[in-house]
Amino acid sequence: WGDTRARFAVDGRRIYTTGFSGGSRVSLEVALRYPENVAGVIVCCGGMPEGRTLPEPVPFAAFLAAGRKDFNYLEIRLLDEILARRQAAHRLALFEGAHEWPPADVAAEALGWFEVLAMGRGLREKDPQLAGALLAESLGRAKDLAANGRLPEAVGLLDGLVRDFQGLADTAAAAAELAELRKAPALKDLEKADQKRRKIEVEYQTRGSRIWKRLQDTREEVPDVAKAVKEFKVAELLDAARRLKGTEDGYLAARQINWVLIEAYFEAPVWRQHKDLERELFCRRLMVAILPDRPEIRYNLAGALALAGEVGEAFTELRTAVDKGFADAAQLEADPDFAALRPNPAFQSLIASLKQKRPNP
């Protein structure tokens, strides 16, 4: 904060913050600490910092971006609803992706929107030509959403355009399009379907959280992996995500399975740090059930198995990792996780075969 303001000509009234995932939470934290300076936040795939709530009124504008398959999608949608209830300046942009940075057009949309808000608030000179161009772009985006059957998103965007561009550009076309879409017979059905999916997602995470709480309570036995795979509906959701790819139900299935995957991903190293290999193995095996063809997932399971003394299974998983594409002989040779396998001639033979496959410089 101090460094940028010391070295650059920063307008203290127009500071914008952004970050991705956990970095997005940091960007919101900065805005909460400096409400008189931060004019807006681009929230990317991560919501409020832990233990924080939004003040009322909200002192900054918030542009929210999330992938349709992002495990933090639900959190972003709920934050958008809170901002709407508090009548804060906000816009939501959903993109085709998972937990990742938004594409360039979404980032450009955010920056353009902040320019429009700055004009409306007297923080920069009005520029009718720029405002008109930005309105035309956003109106085109709304029409594309409507054409693709995403009427609720189109209505939300148009509603914001009519409000945010007032006095800066001619909003008659946006208002007419908004009125037309609000009369569309399909709108209420799509809103109901969205609420139904939202309920399914909340209930899924609520039920799934019980498994993670059992895992985290060291007084409890480690959950059975096969039972957890069934409770998390892994096979059913993977099938739905593939079969319904590109549909709202397909995105829902992908988000649910991605939520399980990321929970296991973050839990596994925690239990390694606590030297609780049984709980780590639960997480590693669950990840393999979700992504059986990912070599690094197989490799990490093999390492945990080797440390746990399950040498035979460890070597089997390591072989599978190699078959799936793992090829780093130097990493395998130096990895302390495989100390128990190192004297084994089969392990040495595996390393030798990887070295032979190494491409010529």
Secondary structure, 3 states (H helix, E strand, C coil): CHHHHHHCCCCCCCEEEEEECHHHHHHHHHHHHCCCCEEEEEEECCCCCCCCCCCCCCCCEEEEEEECCCCCHHHHHHHHHHHHHCCCCEEEEEECCCCCCCCHHHHHHHHHHHHHHHHHCCCCCCCHHHHHHHHHHHHHHHHHHHHCCCHHHHHHHHHHHHHHCCCCCCCHHHHHHHHHHHCCHHHHHHHHHHHHHHHHHHHHHHHHHHHHHHHHCCCCCCCCHHHHHHHCCHHHHHHHHHHCCCCHHHHHHHHHHHHHHHHHHHHHHHHHHCCCHHHHHHHHHHHHHHCCCCHHHHHHHHHHHHHCCCHHHHHHHHHHHHHCCCCCHHHHHHCHHHCCCCCCHHHHHHHHHHHHHCCCC
